[in-house]
Amino acid sequence: EKVHNELKLHLSQILTSDNSKKEQLTSWEYSVASAVAKIVNNANCVAAIQGTLRMSGLFQHRETTTTTDDDDATTSSRPRFVSFDERAVKPSKLAQSMRIYTMFPQMPDPMPLPFTTPEELQKEIATRASVMAKSGRDPHKDKYGRVYTHISTSNVSNTIHGIYLTLDATDIPNLDEVYGRDLFGTERIEREWVSLEELKVLDTDGENIGTDDTKPTFISGFIVRQLVKEGVISKFKNRIQSI
């Protein structure tokens, strides 16, 4: 709830008319922030925050016995990887780390009809680039200037606004022992270390930001790429955990 309250406050400050940040936002960015604020102000957002923290695995108790059940009676006596104590993770600092990213797909134009055959849909994907080149359609953004983040399949794809809270876990001891959890925190999910090159976030040289569409390899690759661009994730420590 503390994180929820801090997020609401942070978004309110961004959208306040007399706040200097508003002047730095484009109309599209302001519209996105307004839509996100409307969702965050909903009480149900608390459950979404709880699920996010559980799934990260960072806030679970360290294992000192053979049990893997966080609901076990012995669990509460074991320390967490990251404490909920405000001295370790301040809700205000977590809220300030918030970034909003929008997944905006490049879809077919015009959209295929409902009775289009699978073969015709595959052909549309294969020829879309050449068709756009002939028609003069910009392959990188729509007529309103909104930049595409990935290439959609031949169907209607949702525009998704996501809130990302970032926490530097570099100095957490025994980070390799951290595993993911399901949304309810009950099921253990093994992790795999994957390089940013493998995820197409970086080019094969490990230095330059990749330009390939990351979605076929990693659906959240665009988000990770943005975090690298902004320096939140260092490309020199370029292995991340994939659940």
C-alpha positions as CSV (number, residue, x, y, z in Angstrom):
1,E,0.0,0.0,0.0
2,K,2.9,2.4,0.7
3,V,4.3,1.8,-2.8
4,H,0.8,2.3,-4.2
5,N,0.4,5.6,-2.4
6,E,3.8,6.8,-3.5
7,L,3.0,5.9,-7.1
8,K,-0.2,7.9,-7.0
9,L,1.6,10.8,-5.6
10,H,4.4,10.6,-8.2
11,L,2.0,10.5,-11.1
12,S,-0.1,13.3,-9.7
13,Q,3.0,15.5,-9.5
14,I,3.8,14.7,-13.1
15,L,0.3,15.6,-14.3
16,T,-0.2,18.7,-12.1
17,S,-0.7,21.7,-14.2
18,D,1.8,23.9,-12.4
19,N,4.5,21.2,-12.4
20,S,7.4,21.9,-14.7
21,K,7.5,18.3,-15.8
22,K,4.2,18.8,-17.7
23,E,5.9,21.2,-20.0
24,Q,8.4,18.6,-20.9
25,L,5.8,16.0,-22.0
26,T,4.5,15.7,-25.5
27,S,0.7,15.5,-25.9
28,W,1.1,11.7,-26.4
29,E,3.2,11.3,-23.3
30,Y,0.8,13.3,-21.2
31,S,-2.1,11.2,-22.6
32,V,-0.3,8.0,-21.6
33,A,0.6,9.3,-18.1
34,S,-3.1,10.3,-17.6
35,A,-4.3,6.8,-18.7
36,V,-1.8,5.1,-16.4
37,A,-2.7,7.4,-13.5
38,K,-6.4,6.5,-13.9
39,I,-5.5,2.8,-13.5
40,V,-3.0,3.3,-10.7
41,N,-5.6,5.3,-8.7
42,N,-7.8,2.2,-8.7
43,A,-7.6,0.2,-5.4
44,N,-7.1,-3.0,-7.3
45,C,-3.7,-1.7,-8.3
46,V,-2.4,-2.8,-4.9
47,A,-2.9,-6.5,-5.9
48,A,-0.9,-5.8,-9.1
49,I,2.0,-4.3,-7.1
50,Q,1.9,-7.3,-4.7
51,G,2.0,-9.7,-7.6
52,T,4.9,-7.9,-9.2
53,L,7.0,-8.0,-6.0
54,R,6.3,-11.7,-5.5
55,M,7.2,-12.6,-9.0
56,S,10.5,-10.8,-8.9
57,G,11.6,-13.3,-6.2
58,L,13.8,-10.6,-4.6
59,F,11.5,-10.2,-1.5
60,Q,11.1,-13.8,-0.7
61,H,12.8,-15.4,2.3
62,R,16.2,-17.1,1.9
63,E,16.2,-20.8,2.2
64,T,17.9,-22.4,5.1
65,T,16.1,-25.7,5.1
66,T,14.9,-28.1,2.4
67,T,11.5,-26.6,2.3
68,T,10.6,-24.3,-0.6
69,D,7.2,-23.2,0.7
70,D,7.2,-19.5,1.7
71,D,4.0,-20.1,3.7
72,D,5.8,-22.6,6.0
73,A,5.8,-21.8,9.6
74,T,9.6,-21.5,9.7
75,T,9.7,-19.0,6.9
76,S,9.0,-15.8,8.9
77,S,12.2,-16.4,10.9
78,R,14.4,-16.4,7.8
79,P,15.7,-13.1,6.3
80,R,14.6,-12.0,2.9
81,F,16.9,-11.3,0.0
82,V,15.7,-7.7,0.0
83,S,13.9,-6.5,3.2
84,F,10.6,-4.7,3.1
85,D,12.1,-2.5,5.8
86,E,11.9,1.0,4.5
87,R,15.6,1.5,5.3
88,A,16.4,-1.1,2.6
89,V,13.6,-0.3,0.0
90,K,11.9,3.0,0.5
91,P,8.5,3.1,-1.2
92,S,9.2,6.7,-2.3
93,K,12.5,5.7,-4.0
94,L,10.8,2.8,-5.7
95,A,8.1,5.0,-7.0
96,Q,10.6,7.6,-8.2
97,S,12.3,4.8,-10.2
98,M,9.0,4.3,-12.1
99,R,9.2,4.3,-15.9
100,I,6.2,4.0,-18.3
101,Y,6.8,2.2,-21.5
102,T,4.2,1.7,-24.2
103,M,4.2,-1.4,-26.5
104,F,2.9,0.1,-29.8
105,P,2.7,-2.5,-32.6
106,Q,3.1,-1.9,-36.4
107,M,0.0,-3.6,-37.7
108,P,-1.2,-4.3,-41.3
109,D,-2.9,-1.5,-43.1
110,P,-5.6,-2.2,-44.1
111,M,-6.3,-5.0,-41.6
112,P,-7.0,-8.4,-43.1
113,L,-10.7,-9.5,-43.1
114,P,-11.9,-12.0,-40.6
115,F,-12.1,-14.8,-43.2
116,T,-8.5,-14.3,-44.5
117,T,-6.8,-17.7,-44.8
118,P,-3.7,-18.6,-42.8
119,E,-1.7,-18.7,-46.0
120,E,-2.7,-15.2,-46.9
121,L,-1.9,-13.9,-43.4
122,Q,1.6,-15.4,-43.6
123,K,2.0,-13.8,-47.0
124,E,1.0,-10.4,-45.5
125,I,3.7,-10.6,-42.9
126,A,6.3,-11.7,-45.5
127,T,5.5,-8.9,-47.9
128,R,4.5,-6.1,-45.5
129,A,7.9,-4.3,-45.7
130,S,7.9,-4.2,-49.5
131,V,4.2,-3.1,-49.6
132,M,4.9,-0.3,-47.2
133,A,7.9,0.8,-49.3
134,K,5.8,1.0,-52.4
135,S,2.9,2.8,-50.7
136,G,5.2,5.3,-49.0
137,R,4.0,4.2,-45.5
138,D,6.5,5.0,-42.8
139,P,7.7,1.6,-41.3
140,H,8.8,3.3,-38.1
141,K,5.8,5.4,-37.0
142,D,2.1,6.0,-37.7
143,K,0.6,9.1,-39.2
144,Y,0.3,10.7,-35.7
145,G,4.0,10.3,-35.0
146,R,3.7,7.4,-32.6
147,V,6.8,5.2,-32.9
148,Y,6.3,1.4,-33.4
149,T,8.0,-0.7,-30.8
150,H,7.6,-4.0,-32.7
151,I,6.1,-5.7,-35.7
152,S,2.7,-7.2,-35.1
153,T,1.4,-10.4,-36.6
154,S,-1.5,-10.0,-39.1
155,N,-4.2,-9.3,-36.4
156,V,-5.4,-6.6,-34.1
157,S,-2.7,-6.0,-31.4
158,N,-3.3,-4.1,-28.2
159,T,-1.4,-1.0,-27.3
160,I,0.0,-1.8,-23.8
161,H,1.1,0.7,-21.2
162,G,3.3,-0.8,-18.6
163,I,4.8,0.6,-15.4
164,Y,8.3,-0.6,-14.5
165,L,9.8,-0.2,-11.1
166,T,13.6,-0.6,-11.0
167,L,15.8,-1.7,-8.2
168,D,19.6,-2.1,-8.3
169,A,20.2,-5.7,-7.0
170,T,23.9,-5.7,-7.9
171,D,25.2,-5.9,-4.4
172,I,22.7,-8.4,-3.1
173,P,24.7,-11.5,-1.9
174,N,23.9,-14.9,-3.4
175,L,21.8,-13.4,-6.2
176,D,22.1,-16.7,-8.1
177,E,20.0,-18.3,-5.4
178,V,17.0,-16.0,-6.2
179,Y,14.3,-17.7,-8.2
180,G,11.0,-16.4,-9.5
181,R,7.5,-17.0,-8.1
182,D,4.1,-17.2,-9.7
183,L,1.6,-14.3,-9.3
184,F,0.4,-15.7,-6.0
185,G,3.9,-16.4,-4.6
186,T,3.2,-20.1,-4.2
187,E,4.9,-21.8,-7.1
188,R,8.7,-21.7,-7.6
189,I,9.9,-20.8,-11.1
190,E,13.5,-21.5,-12.1
191,R,15.5,-18.8,-13.8
192,E,18.0,-18.8,-16.6
193,W,20.8,-16.3,-17.2
194,V,20.5,-14.9,-20.7
195,S,22.8,-12.4,-22.3
196,L,21.5,-9.2,-23.8
197,E,23.0,-10.2,-27.2
198,E,20.9,-13.5,-27.1
199,L,17.8,-11.4,-26.4
200,K,18.6,-9.1,-29.4
201,V,18.8,-6.1,-27.0
202,L,22.4,-5.6,-28.0
203,D,24.1,-6.4,-31.3
204,T,26.4,-9.4,-31.4
205,D,29.4,-7.1,-30.5
206,G,27.9,-6.5,-27.1
207,E,28.5,-2.8,-27.5
208,N,25.8,-1.3,-29.7
209,I,22.1,-1.2,-29.1
210,G,20.4,-3.7,-31.4
211,T,18.0,-2.7,-34.1
212,D,16.3,-6.0,-34.8
213,D,12.7,-6.5,-33.7
214,T,13.1,-8.2,-30.3
215,K,9.6,-9.6,-30.0
216,P,10.1,-12.9,-31.8
217,T,13.0,-13.7,-29.4
218,F,11.9,-12.0,-26.2
219,I,8.5,-10.3,-25.9
220,S,9.8,-7.7,-23.4
221,G,13.0,-7.1,-25.3
222,F,11.9,-3.5,-26.2
223,I,11.5,-2.7,-22.5
224,V,15.0,-4.1,-21.7
225,R,16.4,-2.2,-24.6
226,Q,15.0,1.1,-23.3
227,L,16.4,0.4,-19.9
228,V,19.8,-0.1,-21.4
229,K,19.5,3.1,-23.4
230,E,18.6,5.0,-20.3
231,G,21.5,3.5,-18.3
232,V,19.3,1.6,-15.8
233,I,20.8,-1.7,-17.0
234,S,24.5,-1.6,-17.8
235,K,25.4,-3.2,-21.1
236,F,28.7,-4.1,-19.4
237,K,26.9,-6.3,-17.0
238,N,24.8,-7.7,-19.7
239,R,23.3,-10.8,-18.4
240,I,19.8,-10.8,-17.0
241,Q,17.5,-13.4,-15.5
242,S,14.8,-14.7,-17.6
243,I,11.8,-16.4,-16.0
